[in-house]
Amino acid sequence: QVQLVESGGGLVQAGDSLRLSCAASGRAFSSYAVGWFRQGPGKEREFVSAITWNGGSTDYVDSVKGRFTISRDNAKNNVYLQMNSLKPEDTAVYYCARAPTARGRLRRDGYDYWGRGTQVTVSS
Protein backbone atom coordinates (compact mmCIF):
# COMPACT_ATOMS: atom_id res chain seq x y z
CA GLN A 1 0.00 0.00 0.00
CA VAL A 2 2.72 2.47 1.03
CA GLN A 3 5.73 2.75 -1.25
CA LEU A 4 8.69 5.10 -0.77
CA VAL A 5 11.29 5.49 -3.53
CA GLU A 6 14.59 7.33 -3.10
CA SER A 7 16.55 8.88 -5.98
CA GLY A 8 19.41 11.30 -6.61
CA GLY A 9 22.37 9.30 -5.36
CA GLY A 10 25.60 8.94 -7.27
CA LEU A 11 29.39 9.16 -7.29
CA VAL A 12 30.84 12.58 -6.48
CA GLN A 13 34.06 14.14 -5.22
CA ALA A 14 34.61 15.58 -1.77
CA GLY A 15 33.16 19.07 -1.54
CA ASP A 16 30.46 18.41 -4.14
CA SER A 17 26.69 18.50 -3.60
CA LEU A 18 23.80 16.12 -4.15
CA ARG A 19 20.06 16.43 -3.69
CA LEU A 20 18.21 13.28 -2.68
CA SER A 21 14.48 12.90 -3.26
CA CYS A 22 11.94 10.58 -1.69
CA ALA A 23 8.68 10.05 -3.55
CA ALA A 24 5.71 8.51 -1.78
CA SER A 25 2.72 6.72 -3.24
CA GLY A 26 -0.72 8.25 -2.83
CA ARG A 27 -1.01 10.38 0.30
CA ALA A 28 1.54 8.39 2.31
CA PHE A 29 3.30 11.47 3.72
CA SER A 30 0.19 13.44 4.65
CA SER A 31 0.28 14.24 8.41
CA TYR A 32 3.41 12.08 8.94
CA ALA A 33 6.93 12.97 9.95
CA VAL A 34 9.61 11.80 7.52
CA GLY A 35 13.23 10.94 8.17
CA TRP A 36 16.46 10.11 6.38
CA PHE A 37 18.83 7.38 7.56
CA ARG A 38 22.08 6.04 6.14
CA GLN A 39 24.12 2.87 6.36
CA GLY A 40 27.79 2.76 5.40
CA PRO A 41 29.81 -0.39 4.65
CA GLY A 42 30.14 -2.50 7.77
CA LYS A 43 28.17 -0.01 9.86
CA GLU A 44 24.75 0.09 11.47
CA ARG A 45 21.99 2.22 10.02
CA GLU A 46 22.06 5.67 11.62
CA PHE A 47 19.72 8.63 11.84
CA VAL A 48 20.60 11.58 9.59
CA SER A 49 17.68 14.01 9.53
CA ALA A 50 13.93 14.32 10.07
CA ILE A 51 11.11 16.77 9.43
CA THR A 52 7.64 17.04 10.98
CA TRP A 53 4.45 16.82 8.92
CA ASN A 54 4.08 20.58 8.47
CA GLY A 55 7.80 21.31 8.24
CA GLY A 56 7.73 23.14 11.56
CA SER A 57 10.63 21.21 13.08
CA THR A 58 13.78 19.76 11.55
CA ASP A 59 16.46 17.61 13.15
CA TYR A 60 20.00 16.65 12.14
CA VAL A 61 22.71 14.40 13.44
CA ASP A 62 25.69 16.49 14.58
CA SER A 63 27.96 15.27 11.79
CA VAL A 64 25.79 16.84 9.05
CA LYS A 65 24.66 20.06 10.73
CA GLY A 66 25.44 23.07 8.57
CA ARG A 67 25.90 20.89 5.48
CA PHE A 68 22.59 19.05 4.95
CA THR A 69 19.09 20.53 4.67
CA ILE A 70 15.83 18.58 4.79
CA SER A 71 12.63 19.90 3.22
CA ARG A 72 9.28 18.64 1.99
CA ASP A 73 6.53 19.41 -0.50
CA ASN A 74 3.37 17.77 0.82
CA ALA A 75 1.36 18.67 -2.27
CA LYS A 76 3.73 16.53 -4.34
CA ASN A 77 4.32 13.88 -1.65
CA ASN A 78 8.07 14.50 -1.85
CA VAL A 79 10.78 14.90 0.78
CA TYR A 80 14.26 16.16 -0.08
CA LEU A 81 17.72 16.08 1.44
CA GLN A 82 20.11 18.70 0.09
CA MET A 83 23.67 17.59 0.85
CA ASN A 84 26.47 20.14 0.49
CA SER A 85 30.20 19.94 1.21
CA LEU A 86 30.12 16.17 1.01
CA LYS A 87 32.85 14.18 2.73
CA PRO A 88 34.10 10.62 2.13
CA GLU A 89 32.58 9.62 5.47
CA ASP A 90 29.14 10.49 4.04
CA THR A 91 29.43 7.45 1.75
CA ALA A 92 26.46 5.19 2.46
CA VAL A 93 23.13 3.93 1.25
CA TYR A 94 20.55 6.58 2.15
CA TYR A 95 17.01 5.61 3.11
CA CYS A 96 13.87 7.64 3.65
CA ALA A 97 11.17 6.49 6.06
CA ARG A 98 7.81 7.52 7.51
CA ALA A 99 7.08 8.08 11.21
CA PRO A 100 3.47 7.80 12.49
CA THR A 101 4.17 10.18 15.38
CA ALA A 102 6.34 13.26 15.65
CA ARG A 103 7.88 12.13 18.93
CA GLY A 104 9.13 8.91 17.34
CA ARG A 105 10.96 10.59 14.47
CA LEU A 106 14.36 10.68 16.18
CA ARG A 107 14.81 6.92 16.52
CA ARG A 108 14.83 4.03 14.07
CA ASP A 109 11.98 2.09 15.69
CA GLY A 110 9.67 5.10 15.34
CA TYR A 111 9.25 4.49 11.60
CA ASP A 112 6.78 2.12 9.94
CA TYR A 113 7.66 2.23 6.21
CA TRP A 114 11.05 2.43 4.50
CA GLY A 115 12.33 2.93 0.98
CA ARG A 116 14.90 0.62 -0.59
CA GLY A 117 17.69 3.21 -0.51
CA THR A 118 19.93 5.11 -2.90
CA GLN A 119 23.73 4.86 -2.98
CA VAL A 120 25.88 7.92 -2.29
CA THR A 121 29.63 7.55 -2.82
CA VAL A 122 32.04 10.40 -2.08
CA SER A 123 35.65 10.10 -3.24
CA SER A 124 38.55 12.03 -1.73
Order of alpha helices (4+ residues) and beta strands (2+ residues): beta-beta-beta-beta-beta-beta-beta-beta-beta-beta-beta
